[in-house]
Amino acid sequence: MTDSIRTQVVLLHSNDIHSRLEHAAKIASFIAEERRTFGSDRVLAVDCGDHMDRMRVETEGSDGIVNVELLNDAGYEAVTLGNNEGLTYSSKTLADAYVNRATFAVVCANMRDSATGERPEWLVPSTVIDKNGLRLGIIGVTAAFTDFYSLLGWNVTDPFEAVREQVGLLQGRADVIVVMSHLGLSSDRMMAQRVEGVDLILGAHTHHLLEEPVIIGGTTICAAGKFGEYIGRVEIGIDPISSRPVFRAACVPTAALAEHPEAAAIIGGFRQAGMQRLSRVIARLEAPLPVRTERESPLGNLLAAGLRRWTDAEIGIVNAGQLLGGLAQGDVTAGELHALCPSPINPCRMIIAGTHLRAALEQSLLPEFINKPIKGFGFRGEVLGTLAVDGMTIEYDSSRPAMHKLVSVSVNGDPLADERLYTIGTIDMFSFKAGYETLANAEQLYFYLPEFIRDVIAAQLLSSSALNDCRQLRWQDQSH
C-alpha cells in the first residue's frame, strides 16, 4: 500500500451480493461512473462469488440467469463461483446460466467435472486481462465443500494447491497476480502466508469488510463485506524502482448511489417472469396448514415426516424456524413455498446415538433454544424454533426443570435407547453444529443435493395420508 501511486488500473470488486439485486444495480452505477472518469481501458470489474441466491424470486424464477445478465450489463470481466452458485444448482442448470450468455470469464481453478476429470468449457482456472498496458493474471478458487460437491458431479480440490499451480503458469505472462477467493478471511490470511507469488487477494464467503486492507508479506488482502452494501476499489500501479505492483484500496458504501437504469429494467423484467413461473399450482389444500415456531404445528410435522420419507429414515426431525409462514386453504403455488421456505438447506440422513437425540429434544422445550437467533448455515429465518418430529411420540412435563422435562420418548413404539444408533431424516444445517448442536454428533452423514427442503414439502402436499397424519400430535404435556 502506498499513497504516492501512479494509477494504471482501477480494479473494482464485489462479493457475496446474495441476490440483493437493487444493490447490484447501484454497483452498476458506480462501475459506469468509474469508466466515465478513467476510461474503460483502465477499469476492471470482478465478482468473487455468491452473487446468486435462490431466496430471491428473480433468481429462483430464472435459475440464476438474472444474475448473469446483471453482471453482463455492468461490464464485469471475471467472476468466480461461490457455494451459492456451485451448491444450489445442478451442474447442468449452472452451465445453462453461463454458456452462450456470460460475456465475462467464469474463473475457478479448483473445480473439475467428476466424470471426466476436466473442467467444462465454460469454466477456466485463470485468465489474463490487459488493462492500460498492465497484464492482470486473475485466478479464482472456491471453498472445498467436497462431500457436497461430489453429489453434484464436481471434484473440488485443495484451493491452495490450485492457486500455487496457476501462479506458476502465470508468472512471466502477468504483471500482477490477483486471486478471487471464495474461501473466507482465515483462509485468505493462510494463503498469503503459504503461497508465493500472489500480489492481491480479493476475499469473500465470510462476509468480512476490510475498510483497510490486510498486508501479509508481499500480499494485500481486500474484501467488501456482504449484500453489495459496499464495493471494493483498488488502484493499481507499478513501483518504478522494484517493478512490483503497489495498491491503494478502499471500500465504497453503495447506499446513496442510484440504481443503474438498465440494471433496474433487467430486475423488473425478471421479477415479472419469475412471479409468472412461480405462480404454478403445486397442490390444493382442503384445510389450512399453520406453523408455529414455539410449539408443535401441522406444517412443521409435515416437513419432519417428509424428511423421514425422503431419506428413508426411522425418524424425521427439523427445527420449526425453517418455516416462515403457514399455508392457507386452497391453491398452493411454487411462489408461496418459496416465500415460506426460501433457504438453500438440503435434506440429510444421519446415523446418531439416542443420547444426542434426547439432549436435542430436551433443548427444544427451552425458550433460549426456541427463540435463539441463527445467522448463516443457509438459514433464512429469524429464530431456531422448537423441533418438529416424526416417527416419535414424546411425553414431557413442562413444569419440571430444564433438561429434565422428558417423561418418555418412543421411536415407532419402542422406548428411545440412549446407546442405540438411529437413522434420522433431517437437514444439513444440523451437521454444521448450528442450533441443536448435539445433532452434529452423527456417526454417519449423507446429503441430498440439489433438492431443498421446500421440494420435500411440495412432495408431501401431494400425499393425502401425509396431510392427515401431520395433524396428529407427537408431543404431549403431562403437567396439565
C-alpha positions, -999 to 999 in steps of 0.1 A, spaced: 0 0 0 12 35 -8 -2 70 -10 21 80 -39 10 58 -66 7 64 -103 -26 46 -110 -26 24 -141 -57 4 -134 -88 8 -111 -99 -27 -100 -135 -29 -87 -146 -60 -68 -178 -72 -53 -187 -103 -33 -215 -121 -15 -242 -100 -31 -267 -129 -24 -292 -116 -50 -296 -82 -33 -303 -71 -69 -310 -35 -61 -276 -32 -46 -261 -49 -77 -279 -22 -97 -263 5 -75 -229 -11 -80 -235 -10 -118 -239 28 -115 -206 31 -96 -188 9 -122 -202 31 -151 -191 63 -133 -156 49 -128 -154 40 -165 -166 75 -175 -139 90 -152 -109 68 -160 -119 52 -193 -129 15 -199 -93 6 -207 -83 14 -171 -112 -1 -152 -117 -38 -144 -147 -52 -125 -147 -87 -109 -171 -106 -86 -159 -131 -60 -189 -154 -58 -223 -158 -41 -238 -133 -64 -267 -157 -69 -291 -166 -40 -323 -185 -47 -341 -168 -18 -349 -141 -44 -379 -145 -67 -360 -132 -98 -331 -157 -92 -353 -186 -84 -376 -179 -113 -347 -177 -138 -323 -203 -125 -297 -176 -119 -299 -160 -153 -310 -126 -139 -276 -125 -120 -257 -133 -151 -275 -106 -171 -268 -80 -144 -231 -90 -144 -231 -87 -182 -248 -53 -182 -224 -39 -156 -195 -50 -177 -178 -74 -153 -149 -92 -170 -142 -121 -145 -162 -138 -118 -157 -168 -96 -182 -193 -82 -193 -192 -45 -211 -221 -28 -244 -204 -36 -238 -208 -73 -220 -242 -71 -241 -260 -45 -276 -247 -50 -278 -256 -87 -271 -288 -106 -241 -286 -129 -264 -286 -159 -285 -257 -146 -254 -238 -138 -239 -243 -173 -272 -232 -188 -269 -199 -169 -234 -191 -183 -230 -209 -216 -237 -186 -246 -248 -159 -222 -220 -147 -200 -198 -120 -215 -173 -124 -188 -148 -152 -179 -160 -177 -152 -128 -185 -133 -124 -213 -108 -92 -233 -105 -103 -260 -80 -135 -274 -96 -135 -302 -122 -162 -325 -136 -160 -357 -116 -168 -379 -146 -142 -365 -170 -116 -351 -146 -117 -320 -168 -132 -285 -164 -163 -278 -185 -156 -255 -214 -174 -226 -197 -150 -227 -167 -114 -216 -168 -88 -218 -139 -73 -184 -146 -73 -156 -172 -51 -127 -182 -67 -94 -187 -47 -65 -202 -57 -31 -189 -38 1 -199 -7 -20 -207 -9 -38 -173 -14 -76 -175 -35 -88 -147 -35 -126 -140 -68 -135 -124 -72 -168 -105 -105 -180 -89 -109 -205 -61 -140 -216 -41 -144 -233 -7 -139 -270 -9 -172 -284 4 -160 -317 -11 -188 -340 3 -215 -317 -11 -199 -310 -44 -193 -347 -51 -231 -353 -50 -235 -327 -78 -208 -343 -100 -179 -319 -91 -145 -328 -78 -134 -298 -58 -97 -298 -49 -74 -281 -24 -76 -243 -33 -40 -235 -22 -26 -262 -44 -47 -249 -73 -36 -213 -67 1 -224 -65 -2 -242 -98 -18 -213 -116 7 -188 -101 34 -209 -117 17 -208 -151 10 -171 -149 45 -159 -139 60 -142 -169 26 -137 -185 12 -113 -159 25 -82 -142 0 -85 -112 -14 -118 -99 -48 -115 -83 -68 -143 -66 -106 -140 -64 -110 -161 -33 -144 -175 -21 -126 -191 9 -131 -168 38 -107 -144 57 -88 -170 77 -80 -190 45 -70 -158 28 -45 -150 55 -32 -185 53 -29 -182 15 -9 -150 18 15 -168 42 18 -201 23 15 -194 -14 43 -174 -30 37 -150 -58 2 -138 -50 1 -100 -51 -36 -93 -43 -64 -114 -27 -100 -103 -31 -119 -121 -4 -154 -134 0 -175 -161 17 -172 -150 54 -188 -116 46 -158 -97 60 -155 -60 53 -119 -48 52 -121 -10 52 -83 -11 55 -66 -39 35 -46 -66 54 -10 -68 43 9 -101 49 44 -102 34 41 -92 -2 3 -99 -4 -25 -74 0 -59 -87 11 -91 -68 4 -128 -76 9 -161 -57 5 -184 -71 31 -218 -85 20 -250 -79 1 -235 -52 -21 -235 -27 7 -200 -18 -4 -180 -22 -35 -142 -27 -32 -120 -3 -52 -82 -9 -56 -59 15 -76 -30 -5 -90 3 9 -101 39 -4 -106 67 8 -84 93 22 -108 122 10 -86 112 -25 -75 89 -31 -106 64 -46 -80 27 -38 -80 15 -12 -55 -21 -8 -43 -43 18 -28 -75 1 -16 -108 13 -1 -144 1 3 -171 25 -10 -206 24 5 -234 20 -20 -265 31 -1 -265 66 -15 -260 55 -51 -288 55 -77 -298 22 -94 -284 20 -129 -315 23 -152 -306 -7 -174 -300 -29 -144 -333 -18 -128 -351 -27 -161 -334 -61 -161 -346 -67 -125 -381 -56 -133 -384 -79 -163 -371 -109 -144 -393 -102 -114 -424 -104 -137 -412 -135 -154 -402 -151 -121 -435 -144 -105 -453 -159 -135 -431 -190 -134 -436 -194 -96 -474 -189 -99 -478 -226 -110 -500 -245 -86 -483 -273 -67 -513 -286 -47 -548 -277 -35 -554 -278 3 -588 -287 18 -577 -272 51 -550 -247 62 -516 -259 74 -505 -235 101 -470 -233 116 -457 -222 150 -421 -217 159 -427 -222 197 -447 -254 197 -459 -283 175 -479 -274 144 -492 -293 113 -468 -278 87 -437 -284 109 -449 -320 114 -454 -324 76 -419 -313 69 -404 -336 96 -424 -365 81 -413 -355 46 -376 -356 56 -381 -390 72 -397 -403 40 -372 -385 16 -342 -401 34 -359 -435 42 -352 -430 79 -367 -442 112 -372 -406 125 -378 -372 110 -365 -340 128 -364 -304 117 -365 -270 135 -398 -251 131 -379 -219 124 -372 -231 89 -408 -223 80 -415 -185 77 -453 -190 75 -482 -214 71 -503 -224 41 -539 -213 37 -567 -234 24 -569 -236 -14 -543 -235 -41 -506 -236 -31 -482 -221 -56 -444 -226 -61 -441 -190 -52 -458 -195 -18 -435 -224 -10 -405 -203 -20 -417 -174 2 -423 -196 33 -391 -217 29 -365 -197 9 -334 -214 24 -309 -233 3 -309 -260 30 -307 -297 19 -322 -329 33 -297 -350 52 -297 -386 65 -277 -391 97 -270 -420 119 -267 -409 155 -269 -422 191 -301 -419 211 -284 -399 238 -277 -370 214 -314 -371 202 -326 -369 238 -305 -339 245 -318 -320 215 -354 -329 224 -348 -315 259 -333 -284 245 -362 -279 221 -385 -274 251 -365 -244 264 -372 -207 254 -334 -200 250 -333 -225 221 -368 -218 207 -361 -181 204 -324 -184 196 -314 -162 166 -295 -181 139 -273 -165 112 -256 -183 84 -255 -220 75 -281 -214 48 -307 -204 74 -332 -178 61 -355 -175 92 -352 -154 123 -351 -178 152 -343 -215 156 -378 -227 168 -387 -259 185 -382 -293 170 -408 -309 148 -406 -347 147 -420 -377 130 -417 -414 140 -416 -404 177 -441 -398 204 -429 -377 233 -444 -372 268 -430 -343 288 -437 -323 319 -433 -285 312 -432 -278 350 -401 -298 355 -365 -283 355 -346 -276 323 -331 -307 306 -353 -329 328 -387 -323 312 -389 -355 292 -411 -382 308 -409 -408 280 -398 -409 244 -408 -437 220 -395 -444 185 -420 -462 164 -434 -478 195 -402 -487 213 -385 -466 241 -357 -444 229 -324 -461 238 -295 -438 246 -268 -462 233 -287 -473 201 -279 -457 168 -309 -443 149 -313 -432 113 -327 -397 111 -341 -377 82 -331 -341 89 -313 -311 74 -277 -303 66 -277 -273 89 -275 -295 120 -244 -312 107 -226 -278 109 -232 -276 147 -258 -250 143 -288 -246 166 -293 -280 182 -256 -288 184 -258 -323 198 -273 -334 164 -238 -327 149 -225 -358 167 -236 -381 140 -217 -413 132 -225 -410 95 -240 -384 72 -254 -384 37 -266 -353 20 -292 -349 -8 -284 -323 -34 -296 -302 -52 -330 -307 -35 -341 -281 -9 -365 -287 19 -392 -268 0 -390 -297 -25 -397 -320 4 -428 -300 13 -440 -299 -23 -439 -338 -24 -457 -340 9 -485 -318 -2 -495 -343 -29 -500 -371 -3 -534 -372 14 -522 -396 41 -493 -372 49 -517 -342 51 -539 -362 76 -511 -376 96 -494 -342 102 -523 -331 124 -517 -360 149 -498 -348 180 -463 -361 186 -457 -340 218 -479 -345 250 -475 -322 280 -483 -343 312 -483 -312 335 -519 -304 328 
